[in-house]
Amino acid sequence: QTSLAPAVPPLVQLYGVPPGLEYLAQVGLTSLFLSIYLSGMLTGFETNNQYEIKNSIGQEIYHAKEKSNCFVRNIFGSARGFKMRITDNMGQEVIQMDRPMRCFLQEIEVQAPPGVTIGYVKQEWSCFLPKFSILGPNNEVLLKIRGPFLPLKCCGDINFEVKGMIGEQSIGRITKQRSGFIKKCISDATNFCIQFPMDMDVNMKAVLLGACLLIDIMFFEKGGNLFLKLLKGF
């Protein structure tokens, strides 16, 4: 799907901000993430995910594209490892995310620019609720993400609260937005909304983008995990 809104023009480089993250530095972002991996829904064959990352008025500011092994992607599904390359409207790669293949306690590394680690998203052990830690480049815990009881995920919007290290007050939110019935039947598109304070460190904003993509693939991707299907006897 293509937005009718014009693309955002390049911004002036800001001091201390990694090249390409100027858009994130100047907004308290409310972005929609549109997953466009329709072929996986129509054929049952899982393809590389792609996302349009838009601002609150529908302008595309980044484009994310997964790079993963076809065999691993279709056998291990949401447990697969991958690299996610995020480019700006000039086609320059500004963020890279690296997720190792794991069957337990997932994580993703975020680099901006590519090759320079700015943080990590790491899943915490929890029996019932999705929990993640947002870490800085030296593995220091800076933020927490707390999700809902996911068996209820069919009931409207699903919120993952972003919390600081002091107290339990939410300072941001990642929301999986409810899809209409017809849209859900004809496409595999997924919409997310991310909210955070304007004065949040720009690197942490970029790491929250990584958290959103990881949450989508872990909990909401419809692609077939052939390995699990074989274990269950289809």
MDAnalysis code that builds the backbone (N, CA, C; Angstrom):
import MDAnalysis as mda
import numpy as np

u = mda.Universe.empty(702, n_residues=234, atom_resindex=np.repeat(np.arange(234), 3), trajectory=True)
u.add_TopologyAttr("name", ["N", "CA", "C"] * 234)
u.add_TopologyAttr("resid", np.arange(1, 235))
u.add_TopologyAttr("resname", ["GLN", "THR", "SER", "LEU", "ALA", "PRO", "ALA", "VAL", "PRO", "PRO", "LEU", "VAL", "GLN", "LEU", "TYR", "GLY", "VAL", "PRO", "PRO", "GLY", "LEU", "GLU", "TYR", "LEU", "ALA", "GLN", "VAL", "GLY", "LEU", "THR", "SER", "LEU", "PHE", "LEU", "SER", "ILE", "TYR", "LEU", "SER", "GLY", "MET", "LEU", "THR", "GLY", "PHE", "GLU", "THR", "ASN", "ASN", "GLN", "TYR", "GLU", "ILE", "LYS", "ASN", "SER", "ILE", "GLY", "GLN", "GLU", "ILE", "TYR", "HIS", "ALA", "LYS", "GLU", "LYS", "SER", "ASN", "CYS", "PHE", "VAL", "ARG", "ASN", "ILE", "PHE", "GLY", "SER", "ALA", "ARG", "GLY", "PHE", "LYS", "MET", "ARG", "ILE", "THR", "ASP", "ASN", "MET", "GLY", "GLN", "GLU", "VAL", "ILE", "GLN", "MET", "ASP", "ARG", "PRO", "MET", "ARG", "CYS", "PHE", "LEU", "GLN", "GLU", "ILE", "GLU", "VAL", "GLN", "ALA", "PRO", "PRO", "GLY", "VAL", "THR", "ILE", "GLY", "TYR", "VAL", "LYS", "GLN", "GLU", "TRP", "SER", "CYS", "PHE", "LEU", "PRO", "LYS", "PHE", "SER", "ILE", "LEU", "GLY", "PRO", "ASN", "ASN", "GLU", "VAL", "LEU", "LEU", "LYS", "ILE", "ARG", "GLY", "PRO", "PHE", "LEU", "PRO", "LEU", "LYS", "CYS", "CYS", "GLY", "ASP", "ILE", "ASN", "PHE", "GLU", "VAL", "LYS", "GLY", "MET", "ILE", "GLY", "GLU", "GLN", "SER", "ILE", "GLY", "ARG", "ILE", "THR", "LYS", "GLN", "ARG", "SER", "GLY", "PHE", "ILE", "LYS", "LYS", "CYS", "ILE", "SER", "ASP", "ALA", "THR", "ASN", "PHE", "CYS", "ILE", "GLN", "PHE", "PRO", "MET", "ASP", "MET", "ASP", "VAL", "ASN", "MET", "LYS", "ALA", "VAL", "LEU", "LEU", "GLY", "ALA", "CYS", "LEU", "LEU", "ILE", "ASP", "ILE", "MET", "PHE", "PHE", "GLU", "LYS", "GLY", "GLY", "ASN", "LEU", "PHE", "LEU", "LYS", "LEU", "LEU", "LYS", "GLY", "PHE"])
u.atoms.positions = np.array([
    [0.835, -1.182, 0.000],
    [0.000, 0.000, 0.000],
    [0.876, 1.240, 0.000],
    [0.501, 2.270, -0.759],
    [1.295, 3.473, -0.897],
    [0.533, 4.659, -0.352],
    [1.184, 5.426, 0.520],
    [0.549, 6.595, 1.104],
    [0.469, 7.709, 0.089],
    [-0.619, 8.506, 0.132],
    [-0.754, 9.666, -0.726],
    [-0.008, 10.858, -0.175],
    [0.412, 10.792, 1.097],
    [1.135, 11.892, 1.713],
    [2.545, 11.961, 1.149],
    [3.106, 13.172, 0.962],
    [4.459, 13.300, 0.420],
    [5.489, 12.795, 1.408],
    [6.640, 12.371, 0.886],
    [7.721, 11.922, 1.744],
    [8.338, 13.118, 2.454],
    [8.924, 12.875, 3.618],
    [9.552, 13.937, 4.382],
    [10.899, 14.273, 3.762],
    [11.219, 15.560, 3.530],
    [12.514, 15.921, 2.972],
    [13.623, 15.712, 3.989],
    [14.872, 15.596, 3.537],
    [15.992, 15.414, 4.463],
    [16.104, 16.599, 5.410],
    [16.580, 16.335, 6.644],
    [16.770, 17.378, 7.629],
    [18.251, 17.702, 7.776],
    [18.535, 18.855, 8.360],
    [19.904, 19.275, 8.605],
    [20.506, 18.413, 9.709],
    [21.762, 18.002, 9.539],
    [22.434, 17.199, 10.536],
    [22.494, 17.937, 11.872],
    [22.103, 17.268, 12.952],
    [22.119, 17.845, 14.289],
    [23.345, 17.366, 15.044],
    [23.931, 18.251, 15.830],
    [25.130, 17.912, 16.591],
    [24.820, 16.804, 17.595],
    [25.660, 15.773, 17.602],
    [25.505, 14.687, 18.549],
    [24.454, 13.659, 18.192],
    [23.776, 13.832, 17.063],
    [22.733, 12.901, 16.628],
    [23.283, 12.045, 15.491],
    [23.203, 10.714, 15.591],
    [23.690, 9.866, 14.496],
    [23.035, 10.249, 13.173],
    [23.796, 10.269, 12.090],
    [23.235, 10.636, 10.783],
    [22.013, 9.788, 10.451],
    [20.940, 10.451, 10.036],
    [19.718, 9.764, 9.664],
    [18.675, 9.712, 10.767],
    [19.060, 10.031, 12.008],
    [18.108, 9.992, 13.117],
    [17.551, 11.377, 13.447],
    [17.796, 12.359, 12.557],
    [17.306, 13.711, 12.811],
    [15.784, 13.750, 12.943],
    [15.094, 12.910, 12.174],
    [13.629, 12.875, 12.254],
    [13.171, 12.489, 13.660],
    [13.858, 11.517, 14.251],
    [13.469, 11.050, 15.571],
    [13.810, 12.067, 16.650],
    [14.861, 12.849, 16.437],
    [15.313, 13.794, 17.463],
    [14.336, 14.940, 17.657],
    [13.549, 15.268, 16.640],
    [12.756, 16.492, 16.677],
    [11.263, 16.261, 16.871],
    [10.886, 15.039, 17.189],
    [9.463, 14.774, 17.351],
    [9.201, 13.909, 18.563],
    [8.026, 14.124, 19.178],
    [7.466, 13.156, 20.086],
    [6.652, 12.238, 19.190],
    [7.252, 11.165, 18.736],
    [6.774, 10.437, 17.563],
    [5.516, 9.637, 17.827],
    [4.589, 9.718, 16.905],
    [3.472, 8.792, 16.825],
    [3.510, 8.221, 15.417],
    [4.179, 7.093, 15.247],
    [4.402, 6.540, 13.914],
    [3.556, 5.305, 13.699],
    [3.116, 5.114, 12.493],
    [2.428, 3.885, 12.117],
    [3.407, 2.978, 11.393],
    [3.394, 1.709, 11.761],
    [4.232, 0.731, 11.091],
    [3.334, -0.153, 10.251],
    [3.539, -0.157, 8.958],
    [2.711, -0.945, 8.058],
    [3.527, -2.100, 7.514],
    [3.167, -3.312, 7.903],
    [3.831, -4.496, 7.378],
    [3.197, -4.869, 6.050],
    [4.022, -5.133, 5.039],
    [3.485, -5.368, 3.697],
    [3.942, -6.715, 3.131],
    [4.021, -7.734, 4.005],
    [4.433, -9.050, 3.516],
    [3.213, -9.854, 3.094],
    [2.491, -9.368, 2.085],
    [1.241, -9.987, 1.642],
    [1.447, -11.388, 1.082],
    [2.574, -11.625, 0.404],
    [2.753, -12.920, -0.252],
    [2.807, -14.060, 0.742],
    [3.316, -13.797, 1.950],
    [3.342, -14.852, 2.953],
    [1.940, -15.277, 3.339],
    [0.991, -14.325, 3.319],
    [-0.394, -14.634, 3.673],
    [-1.080, -15.407, 2.553],
    [-0.791, -15.025, 1.313],
    [-1.520, -15.592, 0.180],
    [-0.999, -16.959, -0.243],
    [0.297, -17.208, -0.029],
    [0.886, -18.447, -0.512],
    [1.262, -19.417, 0.597],
    [1.323, -18.931, 1.848],
    [1.782, -19.766, 2.943],
    [3.292, -19.860, 2.998],
    [3.982, -19.164, 2.081],
    [5.445, -19.178, 2.029],
    [5.937, -17.857, 2.591],
    [6.644, -17.904, 3.712],
    [7.027, -16.697, 4.433],
    [8.143, -15.945, 3.705],
    [7.918, -14.670, 3.419],
    [8.900, -13.831, 2.747],
    [9.499, -12.841, 3.739],
    [10.554, -12.152, 3.302],
    [11.158, -11.122, 4.137],
    [10.137, -10.026, 4.435],
    [10.062, -9.620, 5.699],
    [9.153, -8.551, 6.082],
    [9.664, -7.196, 5.608],
    [8.718, -6.309, 5.296],
    [9.037, -4.925, 4.989],
    [8.062, -4.028, 5.737],
    [8.544, -2.865, 6.173],
    [7.714, -1.937, 6.929],
    [7.888, -0.522, 6.409],
    [6.785, 0.178, 6.271],
    [6.813, 1.618, 6.069],
    [6.714, 2.258, 7.447],
    [7.598, 3.182, 7.754],
    [7.592, 3.868, 9.039],
    [7.198, 5.312, 8.778],
    [6.038, 5.705, 9.306],
    [5.459, 7.003, 8.981],
    [5.320, 7.876, 10.218],
    [5.243, 9.189, 9.986],
    [4.977, 10.096, 11.098],
    [3.479, 10.242, 11.301],
    [3.086, 11.156, 12.191],
    [1.684, 11.240, 12.596],
    [0.773, 11.776, 11.497],
    [1.334, 12.379, 10.437],
    [0.480, 12.877, 9.349],
    [0.606, 12.006, 8.095],
    [1.166, 10.821, 8.266],
    [1.187, 9.856, 7.172],
    [2.350, 9.951, 6.221],
    [3.345, 10.784, 6.521],
    [4.524, 10.877, 5.663],
    [5.499, 9.758, 6.007],
    [5.986, 9.072, 4.994],
    [6.961, 8.009, 5.229],
    [8.318, 8.621, 5.519],
    [8.908, 8.250, 6.670],
    [10.217, 8.781, 7.035],
    [11.317, 7.725, 6.927],
    [10.948, 6.465, 7.073],
    [11.914, 5.377, 6.932],
    [11.238, 4.185, 6.268],
    [12.071, 3.309, 5.732],
    [11.593, 2.043, 5.182],
    [12.483, 0.942, 5.738],
    [11.867, -0.075, 6.320],
    [12.612, -1.186, 6.919],
    [12.424, -2.449, 6.095],
    [13.511, -3.172, 5.880],
    [13.451, -4.410, 5.112],
    [14.298, -5.478, 5.783],
    [13.679, -6.616, 5.990],
    [14.360, -7.746, 6.622],
    [15.260, -8.458, 5.628],
    [16.384, -8.968, 6.126],
    [17.236, -9.856, 5.349],
    [17.480, -11.096, 6.186],
    [16.944, -12.230, 5.718],
    [17.114, -13.486, 6.447],
    [17.183, -14.637, 5.465],
    [17.678, -15.764, 5.947],
    [17.797, -16.958, 5.123],
    [16.421, -17.551, 4.850],
    [16.130, -17.838, 3.585],
    [14.808, -18.320, 3.188],
    [14.462, -19.634, 3.903],
    [15.405, -20.551, 3.954],
    [15.150, -21.839, 4.593],
    [14.859, -21.659, 6.078],
    [15.719, -20.897, 6.758],
    [15.546, -20.675, 8.196],
    [14.240, -19.941, 8.471],
    [13.906, -18.980, 7.622],
    [12.686, -18.182, 7.809],
    [11.434, -19.047, 7.758],
    [11.409, -19.997, 6.841],
    [10.210, -20.818, 6.669],
    [10.167, -22.033, 7.584],
    [11.311, -22.433, 8.115],
    [11.335, -23.555, 9.049],
    [11.085, -23.080, 10.479],
    [11.761, -22.009, 10.875],
    [11.724, -21.584, 12.271],
    [10.803, -20.390, 12.521],
    [10.242, -19.802, 11.466],
    [9.235, -18.752, 11.629],
    [9.681, -17.616, 12.523],
    [8.899, -17.326, 13.565],
    [9.147, -16.161, 14.410],
    [10.382, -16.299, 15.292],
    [10.998, -17.477, 15.344],
    [12.219, -17.669, 16.128],
    [13.474, -17.414, 15.299],
    [13.320, -17.073, 14.044],
    [14.454, -16.952, 13.132],
    [15.358, -15.767, 13.493],
    [16.592, -15.866, 13.054],
    [17.488, -14.731, 13.128],
    [17.385, -13.910, 11.848],
    [17.707, -12.626, 11.935],
    [17.649, -11.771, 10.753],
    [18.406, -10.475, 10.996],
    [18.646, -9.759, 9.914],
    [19.077, -8.368, 9.972],
    [17.939, -7.521, 9.414],
    [17.686, -6.392, 10.041],
    [16.685, -5.453, 9.551],
    [17.412, -4.174, 9.165],
    [17.324, -3.819, 7.897],
    [17.993, -2.612, 7.413],
    [16.950, -1.508, 7.222],
    [17.195, -0.360, 7.831],
    [16.270, 0.767, 7.770],
    [16.922, 1.896, 7.004],
    [16.261, 2.342, 5.947],
    [16.792, 3.402, 5.095],
    [15.913, 4.643, 5.186],
    [16.523, 5.802, 4.883],
    [15.756, 7.039, 4.853],
    [15.216, 7.272, 3.454],
    [14.631, 8.440, 3.225],
    [14.017, 8.710, 1.921],
    [15.030, 8.954, 0.808],
    [16.310, 9.048, 1.161],
    [17.364, 9.154, 0.161],
    [17.953, 7.789, -0.167],
    [17.409, 6.748, 0.467],
    [17.906, 5.399, 0.233],
    [19.151, 5.051, 1.025],
    [19.548, 5.923, 1.972],
    [20.729, 5.671, 2.781],
    [20.360, 4.815, 3.992],
    [21.161, 3.791, 4.252],
    [20.907, 2.957, 5.418],
    [21.347, 3.706, 6.675],
    [20.420, 3.941, 7.581],
    [20.703, 4.747, 8.770],
    [20.633, 3.928, 10.058],
    [19.907, 2.823, 10.045],
    [19.787, 1.958, 11.218],
    [19.888, 0.511, 10.748],
    [20.580, -0.295, 11.524],
    [20.597, -1.733, 11.271],
    [20.277, -2.464, 12.564],
    [19.452, -3.489, 12.462],
    [19.079, -4.297, 13.617],
    [19.477, -5.738, 13.360],
    [20.046, -6.345, 14.365],
    [20.559, -7.708, 14.225],
    [19.934, -8.577, 15.314],
    [19.177, -9.590, 14.886],
    [18.544, -10.507, 15.827],
    [19.097, -11.918, 15.633],
    [19.770, -12.475, 16.634],
    [20.241, -13.861, 16.520],
    [19.071, -14.829, 16.620],
    [19.220, -15.998, 16.013],
    [18.162, -17.005, 16.097],
    [18.199, -17.657, 17.464],
    [17.060, -17.582, 18.152],
    [16.938, -18.185, 19.471],
    [15.548, -18.763, 19.627],
    [15.447, -19.812, 20.417],
    [14.136, -20.377, 20.728],
    [13.642, -19.931, 22.095],
    [14.466, -19.143, 22.804],
    [14.110, -18.747, 24.164],
    [14.742, -17.404, 24.476],
    [13.997, -16.515, 25.157],
    [14.466, -15.185, 25.567],
    [15.136, -14.442, 24.403],
    [14.305, -13.848, 23.583],
    [14.748, -13.187, 22.364],
    [15.437, -11.851, 22.659],
    [16.247, -11.404, 21.701],
    [16.859, -10.090, 21.804],
    [17.170, -9.548, 20.416],
    [17.387, -8.255, 20.351],
    [17.765, -7.618, 19.096],
    [18.736, -6.489, 19.409],
    [19.758, -6.355, 18.591],
    [20.756, -5.294, 18.734],
    [20.448, -4.199, 17.721],
    [20.540, -2.946, 18.147],
    [20.242, -1.816, 17.273],
    [21.515, -1.001, 17.057],
    [21.832, -0.726, 15.806],
    [23.024, 0.035, 15.444],
    [22.619, 1.277, 14.654],
    [23.222, 2.431, 14.978],
    [22.980, 3.666, 14.236],
    [24.190, 4.602, 14.420],
    [24.923, 4.848, 13.332],
    [24.786, 4.239, 12.010],
    [25.184, 2.765, 12.057],
    [24.927, 2.014, 10.982],
    [25.290, 0.595, 10.966],
    [26.747, 0.392, 11.367],
    [26.950, -0.529, 12.303],
    [28.287, -0.797, 12.817],
    [28.547, -0.188, 14.182],
    [27.688, 0.748, 14.609],
    [27.837, 1.403, 15.907],
    [26.639, 1.024, 16.776],
    [26.848, 0.200, 17.789],
    [25.755, -0.263, 18.650],
    [25.286, 0.858, 19.567],
    [23.974, 1.116, 19.557],
    [23.418, 2.140, 20.438],
    [22.509, 1.542, 21.509],
    [22.173, 0.266, 21.402],
    [21.332, -0.337, 22.420],
    [20.830, -1.717, 22.038],
    [20.130, -2.324, 22.995],
    [19.598, -3.667, 22.825],
    [18.168, -3.727, 23.365],
    [17.395, -4.661, 22.819],
    [16.101, -5.038, 23.385],
    [16.232, -6.493, 23.789],
    [15.983, -6.786, 25.081],
    [16.136, -8.152, 25.564],
    [14.867, -8.597, 26.287],
    [14.376, -9.757, 25.897],
    [13.196, -10.325, 26.545],
    [13.545, -10.833, 27.936],
    [12.653, -10.595, 28.895],
    [12.818, -11.099, 30.250],
    [11.951, -12.344, 30.444],
    [12.364, -13.197, 31.376],
    [11.568, -14.375, 31.684],
    [10.271, -13.958, 32.377],
    [9.157, -14.492, 31.899],
    [7.856, -14.234, 32.501],
    [6.922, -15.366, 32.118],
    [6.125, -15.836, 33.064],
    [5.219, -16.949, 32.780],
    [4.056, -16.545, 31.880],
    [3.521, -15.330, 32.086],
    [2.276, -14.977, 31.422],
    [2.338, -13.672, 30.615],
    [3.127, -12.694, 31.057],
    [3.112, -11.383, 30.426],
    [4.409, -11.131, 29.657],
    [4.322, -10.555, 28.453],
    [5.537, -10.198, 27.722],
    [6.286, -9.086, 28.460],
    [7.583, -9.295, 28.686],
    [8.404, -8.305, 29.369],
    [9.731, -8.158, 28.627],
    [10.170, -6.916, 28.469],
    [11.429, -6.635, 27.793],
    [12.184, -5.552, 28.552],
    [13.508, -5.580, 28.427],
    [14.355, -4.506, 28.915],
    [14.981, -3.787, 27.731],
    [15.051, -2.459, 27.837],
    [15.753, -1.641, 26.851],
    [17.095, -1.270, 27.460],
    [18.165, -1.675, 26.810],
    [19.504, -1.470, 27.335],
    [20.298, -0.515, 26.464],
    [21.258, 0.185, 27.086],
    [22.180, 1.027, 26.357],
    [23.300, 0.207, 25.748],
    [24.264, 0.857, 25.099],
    [25.341, 0.139, 24.404],
    [26.249, -0.661, 25.333],
    [26.262, -0.299, 26.629],
    [27.093, -1.023, 27.593],
    [26.275, -1.997, 28.430],
    [25.096, -2.362, 27.916],
    [24.199, -3.315, 28.570],
    [23.613, -2.803, 29.883],
    [23.539, -1.475, 30.036],
    [22.885, -0.907, 31.199],
    [21.391, -0.782, 30.923],
    [20.555, -1.232, 31.858],
    [19.107, -1.202, 31.678],
    [18.617, 0.232, 31.854],
    [17.906, 0.755, 30.840],
    [17.436, 2.134, 30.846],
    [15.921, 2.242, 30.889],
    [15.230, 1.297, 30.250],
    [13.771, 1.328, 30.195],
    [13.243, -0.095, 30.297],
    [11.954, -0.209, 30.597],
    [11.278, -1.500, 30.631],
    [10.039, -1.445, 29.734],
    [9.666, -2.574, 29.169],
    [8.424, -2.695, 28.401],
    [7.600, -3.810, 29.023],
    [6.338, -3.508, 29.282],
    [5.438, -4.487, 29.874],
    [4.212, -4.651, 28.981],
    [3.958, -5.866, 28.541],
    [2.826, -6.142, 27.663],
    [1.657, -6.735, 28.415],
    [0.539, -6.965, 27.706],
    [-0.672, -7.525, 28.317],
    [-0.655, -9.047, 28.272],
    [-1.696, -9.639, 28.819],
    [-1.899, -11.085, 28.733],
    [-2.306, -11.403, 27.304],
    [-1.395, -11.950, 26.499],
    [-1.585, -12.038, 25.057],
    [-2.685, -12.981, 24.571],
    [-3.162, -13.970, 25.342],
    [-4.337, -14.705, 24.858],
    [-5.550, -13.819, 24.624],
    [-5.526, -12.582, 25.146],
    [-6.631, -11.645, 24.918],
    [-6.367, -10.739, 23.719],
    [-5.381, -11.094, 22.880],
    [-4.951, -10.180, 21.841],
    [-5.965, -9.972, 20.723],
    [-7.052, -10.705, 20.721],
    [-8.072, -10.501, 19.698],
    [-9.031, -9.370, 20.071],
    [-8.914, -8.855, 21.268],
    [-9.892, -7.887, 21.770],
    [-9.370, -6.462, 21.660],
    [-9.468, -5.842, 20.479],
    [-9.125, -4.441, 20.314],
    [-7.628, -4.188, 20.284],
    [-7.258, -2.905, 20.526],
    [-5.858, -2.516, 20.527],
    [-5.106, -3.210, 21.661],
    [-3.832, -3.460, 21.435],
    [-3.000, -4.140, 22.428],
    [-1.834, -3.223, 22.772],
    [-1.731, -2.849, 24.038],
    [-0.734, -1.878, 24.474],
    [0.433, -2.540, 25.190],
    [1.632, -2.133, 24.806],
    [2.857, -2.497, 25.508],
    [3.399, -1.205, 26.117],
    [3.355, -1.110, 27.439],
    [3.715, 0.124, 28.118],
    [5.236, 0.233, 28.268],
    [5.757, 1.430, 27.963],
    [7.174, 1.734, 28.145],
    [7.319, 2.461, 29.474],
    [8.154, 1.933, 30.358],
    [8.283, 2.478, 31.708],
    [9.738, 2.838, 31.998],
    [9.922, 3.893, 32.809],
    [11.251, 4.256, 33.264],
    [11.711, 3.359, 34.389],
    [12.902, 3.597, 34.891],
    [13.467, 2.758, 35.934],
    [12.995, 3.166, 37.324],
    [12.408, 4.359, 37.456],
    [11.924, 4.827, 38.746],
    [10.402, 4.848, 38.723],
    [9.778, 4.079, 39.592],
    [8.325, 4.035, 39.631],
    [7.755, 3.199, 38.498],
    [6.438, 3.131, 38.449],
    [5.747, 2.317, 37.459],
    [4.980, 3.158, 36.446],
    [5.213, 4.462, 36.430],
    [4.478, 5.325, 35.511],
    [4.958, 5.120, 34.078],
    [4.014, 5.015, 33.152],
    [4.362, 4.847, 31.743],
    [4.878, 6.161, 31.170],
    [5.947, 6.069, 30.375],
    [6.475, 7.247, 29.701],
    [6.308, 7.138, 28.185],
    [5.775, 6.028, 27.740],
    [5.547, 5.816, 26.319],
    [4.742, 4.547, 26.119],
    [4.512, 4.215, 24.845],
    [3.647, 3.067, 24.563],
    [3.877, 2.573, 23.142],
    [3.844, 1.257, 22.985],
    [3.808, 0.615, 21.674],
    [2.452, -0.057, 21.567],
    [1.678, 0.309, 20.563],
    [0.308, -0.199, 20.440],
    [0.133, -0.961, 19.144],
    [-0.294, -2.216, 19.265],
    [-0.731, -2.986, 18.100],
    [-2.185, -2.603, 17.855],
    [-2.432, -1.951, 16.719],
    [-3.773, -1.451, 16.442],
    [-4.639, -2.532, 15.822],
    [-5.895, -2.516, 16.223],
    [-6.837, -3.513, 15.747],
    [-7.087, -3.351, 14.257],
    [-7.078, -4.450, 13.527],
    [-7.385, -4.443, 12.098],
    [-8.862, -4.721, 11.883],
    [-9.435, -4.108, 10.860],
    [-10.815, -4.408, 10.496],
    [-10.941, -5.829, 9.990],
    [-12.147, -6.393, 10.068],
    [-12.348, -7.796, 9.695],
    [-11.977, -8.044, 8.234],
    [-12.428, -7.173, 7.320],
    [-12.148, -7.386, 5.894],
    [-10.662, -7.282, 5.626],
    [-10.034, -6.236, 6.222],
    [-8.602, -6.063, 6.030],
    [-7.832, -7.263, 6.544],
    [-8.274, -7.806, 7.661],
    [-7.599, -8.959, 8.254],
    [-7.707, -10.185, 7.355],
    [-8.803, -10.284, 6.627],
    [-9.015, -11.446, 5.760],
    [-8.204, -11.369, 4.475],
    [-7.973, -10.155, 3.950],
    [-7.358, -10.045, 2.629],
    [-5.887, -9.688, 2.676],
    [-5.352, -9.356, 3.836],
    [-3.940, -8.991, 3.880],
    [-3.320, -9.414, 5.193],
    [-1.971, -9.395, 5.188],
    [-1.206, -9.720, 6.388],
    [-0.603, -8.448, 6.967],
    [-1.180, -7.307, 6.637],
    [-0.641, -6.028, 7.075],
    [-0.922, -5.806, 8.551],
    [0.027, -5.175, 9.222],
    [-0.081, -4.920, 10.644],
    [0.249, -3.465, 10.913],
    [-0.564, -2.810, 11.717],
    [-0.305, -1.427, 12.077],
    [0.080, -1.321, 13.542],
    [1.154, -0.595, 13.800],
    [1.581, -0.288, 15.148],
    [1.695, 1.220, 15.306],
    [1.516, 1.683, 16.521],
    [1.719, 3.079, 16.865],
    [2.715, 3.134, 18.015],
    [3.737, 3.986, 17.891],
    [4.722, 4.158, 18.956],
    [4.627, 5.585, 19.471],
    [4.589, 5.738, 20.790],
    [4.547, 7.055, 21.418],
    [5.676, 7.157, 22.436],
    [6.367, 8.298, 22.437],
    [7.396, 8.558, 23.437],
    [7.605, 10.056, 23.565],
    [8.213, 10.513, 24.673],
    [8.402, 11.958, 24.879],
    [9.345, 12.552, 23.841],
    [9.121, 13.821, 23.503],
    [9.993, 14.488, 22.546],
    [11.425, 14.550, 23.044],
    [11.611, 14.722, 24.366],
    [12.957, 14.888, 24.901],
    [13.647, 13.561, 25.219],
    [13.047, 12.435, 24.857],
    [13.737, 11.152, 25.044],
    [14.984, 11.112, 24.173],
    [16.042, 10.510, 24.698],
    [17.281, 10.365, 23.941],
    [16.999, 9.724, 22.583],
    [17.554, 10.310, 21.524],
    [17.231, 9.853, 20.175],
    [17.640, 8.397, 19.957],
    [18.724, 7.972, 20.603],
    [19.134, 6.578, 20.459],
    [18.098, 5.627, 21.056],
    [17.503, 6.037, 22.181],
    [16.478, 5.198, 22.788],
    [15.218, 5.160, 21.922],
    [14.926, 6.248, 21.228],
    [13.800, 6.229, 20.294],
    [14.049, 5.185, 19.207],
    [15.274, 5.147, 18.697],
    [15.607, 4.174, 17.654],
    [15.528, 2.748, 18.201],
    [15.958, 2.547, 19.451],
    [15.892, 1.203, 20.038],
    [14.437, 0.785, 20.235],
    [13.550, 1.744, 20.547],
    [12.130, 1.414, 20.663],
    [11.539, 0.995, 19.316],
    [12.072, 1.530, 18.225],
    [11.658, 1.031, 16.909],
    [12.004, -0.451, 16.788],
    [13.200, -0.800, 17.256],
    [13.599, -2.200, 17.232],
    [12.699, -3.063, 18.102],
    [12.291, -2.525, 19.255],
    [11.388, -3.264, 20.135],
    [10.059, -3.530, 19.449],
    [9.556, -2.540, 18.718],
    [8.284, -2.703, 18.019],
    [8.369, -3.794, 16.957],
    [9.430, -3.781, 16.175],
    [9.590, -4.797, 15.134],
    [9.740, -6.183, 15.746],
    [10.485, -6.280, 16.855],
    [10.649, -7.576, 17.510],
    [9.316, -8.079, 18.059],
    [8.533, -7.198, 18.667],
    [7.220, -7.573, 19.205],
    [6.301, -8.058, 18.082],
    [6.327, -7.371, 16.942],
    [5.484, -7.789, 15.818],
    [5.823, -9.205, 15.378],
    [7.097, -9.478, 15.185],
    [7.499, -10.788, 14.673],
    [7.286, -11.881, 15.714],
    [7.532, -11.576, 16.982],
    [7.387, -12.592, 18.029],
    [5.930, -12.978, 18.284],
    [5.026, -11.988, 18.286],
    [3.672, -12.234, 18.787],
    [2.558, -12.128, 17.742],
    [2.813, -11.458, 16.627],
    [1.702, -11.167, 15.722],
    [1.917, -11.644, 14.289],
    [3.076, -12.142, 13.976],
    [3.322, -12.613, 12.623],
    [2.524, -13.882, 12.367],
    [1.871, -13.940, 11.197],
    [1.028, -15.087, 10.855],
    [1.764, -16.161, 10.071],
    [3.009, -15.874, 9.689],
    [3.740, -16.816, 8.858],
    [3.915, -18.164, 9.525],
    [4.027, -19.211, 8.711],
    [4.084, -20.558, 9.248],
    [5.445, -20.917, 9.800],
    [5.487, -21.370, 11.026],
    [6.674, -21.979, 11.589],
    [6.580, -23.471, 11.281],
    [7.217, -23.887, 10.208],
    [7.089, -25.274, 9.746],
    [7.606, -26.254, 10.778],
    [8.643, -25.854, 11.512],
    [9.212, -26.723, 12.545],
    [8.167, -27.057, 13.599],
    [7.448, -26.028, 14.078],
    [6.412, -26.271, 15.093],
    [5.230, -27.042, 14.507],
    [4.889, -26.771, 13.262],
    [3.808, -27.501, 12.630],
    [4.128, -28.989, 12.544],
    [5.388, -29.294, 12.221],
    [5.776, -30.696, 12.147],
    [5.683, -31.368, 13.517],
    [6.077, -30.623, 14.562],
    [5.990, -31.186, 15.905],
    [4.546, -31.464, 16.315],
    [3.639, -30.573, 15.833],
    [2.238, -30.722, 16.187],
    [1.484, -31.664, 15.236],
    [2.176, -32.152, 14.233],
    [1.530, -33.002, 13.246],
    [0.571, -32.219, 12.356],
    [0.901, -30.902, 12.158],
    [0.054, -30.015, 11.356],
    [-1.331, -29.952, 11.979],
])
